[in-house]
């Protein structure tokens, strides 16, 4: 039985970490809102100014030069945060947040195929580390606050506080969930989402997916789709790593690599004859939830566009492109097998991400937050199967 002193100590810890998580949530929520406003501007400007795509190679050159000149210590991005969480080390440079924000907005302005979670994670982690230094936390407490910053950024940018909470615990724990970080992660993710919305951010609303009657046969189709989602995750991860390695071997000057990547994206765009695969591809995701009107190989093209963009040094993130890859693959799977299109698009939306990020629990929760609890069982099945099929290496694997 706990003594009164132990109970009081637990209560003090709860209050302390709730306050720290709240501070992180406020700061990260404001930062995420500013970033999203910039991202929305970049997307709208690119869509209304088609000739900007021709400047993508020069935009890549500018991003590469900026990181080579001012950001060599933050070039590793999320992997740098992993190092700081798993062991002691110097503080996370404060330049990480503004660098990744500017680079991501530039990538989207000129037409790179990238996401936004990389910015959210790095911004949240660097701002949380700054708060830890200002409050003079111990190394262990600093690591916990770093995890909460990552949760806060994820929850704020996607509007999914529960998924954000578990994402920070699951993706950066190296197989060991740190439950002591649960309170600050939950508070930071929830507050970050509330603050981001209070700043005027409206998150994209995805089409509803009506749950069919469950049966053993139908759940078998879900599991088979999970296999397809896992294979897509595997292809994306391996192709991105292969492009990174090949470009690094062929182009020895790092800041020149995005220039050639930009040339590749411009060439692919005109070869395919469509701009659907540039940027976040949110309209493509929306179309995936309705039967017909979508190229069945759209998921493969989005894999290629994103792997070239990120593999050559452009910045952003993998998650929203993975949403698109999964939703379009789910659409194609449903069309070919006669299953409900919207349901399998929703399953793919989160399951490909689960396989690539190694976060099946966070992804299943995200699916529940976005598409409703009635899909909980198929969401979990698809995410777990995808996670198992995709293998050990993911988008956050150490280099």
N, C-alpha and C positions, 0 to 999 in steps of 0.2 A: 504494500500500500504506500502510495506516495506521501511523503511528509509535506507539511505546510510550506516548508522552505523550498522543496523541490517543485511544488506546484507554482509557487510565486516566481521561481527562476524560469520555469517554462512559460509562464504568462509574460514575463519581461522579454524573453526571446521572441515570443510571438509578436508583441507590440513593436519591438525593435525592428524585426525583419519586415513587418507590415509597413512601417514608416519608410524604411529604406527602399522597399519594393515600390511604394507609392511615389517616392521622389523619382526613382528611375522611370516609372510609368509616365509621369507628367513630362519629364524632359524628352523621353523617347517618343511619346505621343505627339508632342509639338514638332520635333524633328521629322517624324514620319509624315505628318501633315504637310509640312513645307516641301518635303521631297515629292509627295504624291501630287501636289499642285504643280510642281515643276515637270513631273512626268506627264501629267495630263496636257500641259501646255505643249510639251515636246511632241506628243502623239498627234494632237490636233494640228499643230504647225506642219508636221511632216505630211499628214494626209491632205492638207489644203495646198501644199507646195511640193508637187511631185518631183521637181528637179533637184530637191535636196538629196535624193538618193545618190546622185552623181558625186556628191561631196563626201560620201561615206568613207572612201579611202583617205581623204584628207582629215576627216574627223578622227579616223583611227590613228593617223599619224600624230595628231594633236594629243590624243589620249595616251598613246605610247610614250611620247616625249614627256608629258606631264608626270607620268609615273616614274620614268627614268630619271627625270631631273629633281622631282620633289617627293616621290613616294616609294623609293626602293625598299624602305623599311616596312611598308604596308602592302607591298605587291602581293604577298601570299594571302591576303584577305582573311577569309574564314579560317583557313588553316593556321594562321597566326593566332587567332583567338583560341583555337583548339590547344595550341602549345601553352598558352597562358593559363588555361583552365586545368590542364593535366599536370602542370608543374610550375615551379617558380620561374620568374624571369622579369625582365625590365617592363615598365608600364607599356600598355598599348598606346602607340603614338596618337595624339589628339587629331592629327591630320587625316586619320583613316576615314572619319565621317565625312568631312567636306570633299575629300578626294573621290571616294566611291560615289557620292551623290552627283558631283559634276560629271564624272565619267559615265555614269548610268544614263543621265539625262542626255548627254552627248550621243551615246550609243543609240538611244531611241529617236532622237531628233533626226538623225541621218539615215535610219532604217535598219540598224542591226537587230537581229532576232535574239532577244534576251528578256529576262524577267525583272523582278524587283526585290526578291527576297534576299539576294546577296547584299544589296544596299541596306535593307532593314536589319539583317543580322549584324553586319559590320558597324552600322551606325549605333545600334543598340548596345553592342559590346564595348565600343570605344567610349561612348558617353557614360556607360555604367562604370567603366574603369576609371574615368575621370572623377566621377562622384566618389568612388572608393578611395582615390588618392586624396581628395579634398577632405574626406571624413576620417582619413588615416586608419583605415581598416587593416586588419592583419592579412597576411597572404591568403590564408584559408577563406576568410570572409570575403576578400576581394574576388576570389574565384567564384564563390557563390553569387556575388552580385553581377559578375560577368555573365553567368548563365541566365540570371533574371533579365539582364539587358537584352539578351538574344531573344528570350521569350516575349519581352515587351515589344521589340521591333517586329517580330513575326505576327503577333496578335494584332498590333495596330495597323500594319500594312494590309493584311488580308481581312480584318474585321472578324477574326475567329479567336477569341481569347482562350477558350478551352484547348484548342489545338496548339495555340502559341505556348501555353503552359507546359504541355507534354512535349512539344517539339524541343524546347530548351533542355528538358531533362533527358530526352531520349536520344537526340542526335549527337549531343556533345558529351555523352557520358562514357564512351568507349566500352559499352556493354555493361556498365555499372550505374544504375539509376541512383542519383544522389537525392534522396528524399528530403534531406535537410534544406534543399533549395526549393522545395515545393511551395512554401508560403510566399517567398519573394517572387518566384516565377508567376504564381497565380495572380498576385496583387499587381505586379508590373504589367502583365499581359492584359488584365482587365482594365486597369487605369489607363494604360496606353491606348487601348481601343476606344474607351470613353472620351479621352482627351482628343484623339484624332477625329472622332465624329463631331465633337463639340466645336472643332476648328472649321467645320463645314465640309469634311470629306464624306462623300457618298460612295459606298463600295458597289462594285458591279453586282447586279442581281442575276443569278443564273436561272434558266427555266426550271420549273418544277418537274420532278420525275415521279409518276404514280407507281406505287408498288404493286406488282402483280401478285396473284395468289401463290404462296410458297408451296413448293413440293420438292421432293428429293431430286426429281429429274431437273427441275429448274435450277436448283442450287448447284447441280453438277455443271450446268452451263455457266454459272457464275464462276465456279472453280476453273473451268477450261478458259474462260476469259481472263482469269487471274494469271494463268500460264502465259497467255499472249501478252498481257500487260508487263509481266516480269521479263519476258524476252525483249520487249521494246525498251525497258529500262536498261537492260544489259547492253543492247546495241548502242543506246545513247551514251552511256558511260564510257564504253570501250572506244567508240568512234571519237568522242571528245578528247579522251586521253591520247589516242593515236594521232589525231591532228596536232595536239599540243606538242607531242614528241617530235613528229616529223617536221613541223614548222621550226621548232627550236634547233633542230639539226641543220636545216637548210638555210635559215635566216639567223645569222649569229648575232646581229644587232637587235636587241629586244624591242626597241621602240619602233622598228620598221615592220614588225610582224602584223600589227593591226591594219597597216596600210594594204598589205597583200590580202588580208582577210576581207577588207572592204571591197577590193577588186573582185574577189570571189563571190561575195554576196550580190554585187551589182550584176555580174555575169549570170549567176543563178536566177536572179529575178527576171531578166530578159529571156533567158532560156526557157523558164517555166511559163512565162507570160502572165504572171499574177503577182500582186503585192500582198496577197493574203498572209504570207509567211513572214512578213516583216514585223518588228515590234512585238507586242504582247499577243497579237492575233486574237483578240477578244471576239470580234465578229465571227471568226472561224469557229470558236468554241460555241457560240450561240447557235450557229447553223448545225453543229454536231448533235444537238438535242432534238432535231426534227428529221423525219425520214425523208430521204431524197435530197437532191440539190448539193451534194458534197462529193468531191472526188474521193474514191475509196482509198487511194494511196496518199491522202493528205498528211497522215501521221508521219509517213516516211520522209516527205519533203520538209516537214517542220523539224524532224530530227536532224536532217542534213543542214538546213539553214542555221539552226541553233548551235550545232556542233562546230560549224565553220566560224560563226560569230565569236563564241566563247573560247574555242580552241586556239584562236589567233590573237587573243589578248583584249578583246572588247570586254566591257564591264556590265554588270547587271545582276543576273541570277538565272538559275535554271528552272525555278519552280513553276512560274506561269507558262513558259513553253512546255514543261512537262504536263501541266494541266491540259494544254491544247493537244499535245501528242496523245494523251490518254483519252480525252473526250472524242477525238476524231477516230482513234483506233476502236474505241467502244462502239461508235457509230457504225464503222465498217463491219465489226464483228456481229452486231445486231442485224444489219442488213443481210449479211451472208447466211445467218443461222435462223432468221425469222423471229428474233427476240425483240422485246420492247426497246426502241432506239434511245429514248430519254434515260431509261434506267441504266443501260449499259454505257452510255456516254458519261453518266454520273459516276459509275463505278470506275471507269477508266480514268476519269478526271483526277481521282485521288490515288488510285492503285499504282499507276506508273510512277508517280511521285514517291509512293511508299517504297517501291523497289529500288529507285535510284538514290533516295536519301537514307534508306534503312530506318525508316520511322513508321512502321505499320500502325502503331497505336495512335500517334498524332494525326496520321492521315485519315484513319477511320473516324476519329473525332471531328476532323475538319469536314468530312463528308456528312456527318450527322448535323453539324452546325449549318451547313450550306443547303442540304437537300432533305433534311428531316429524319427523325428517329426511326420511322418505319422502315428505312433502308439499312438499319444498323447491322443486321446479320449478314446480308450480302456484301455490305461495305467491308466488314471485318474479314470475311472469307476472301474477297478479292485482294485486299491489301496484304493479308498474311501470305497468300499463295504467291503473289507478285514478289514480295520480299524474299521468300525462300527460293524462287526460281532465278531471281536476278543475281544471286551469288554474293560474295563478301565485299566486293569493291563497289563504292558508290561515289556520288558527286562530292562528298566531304572527306573521302579517304585521303590520308596523308600521302604526300608525294614521295 
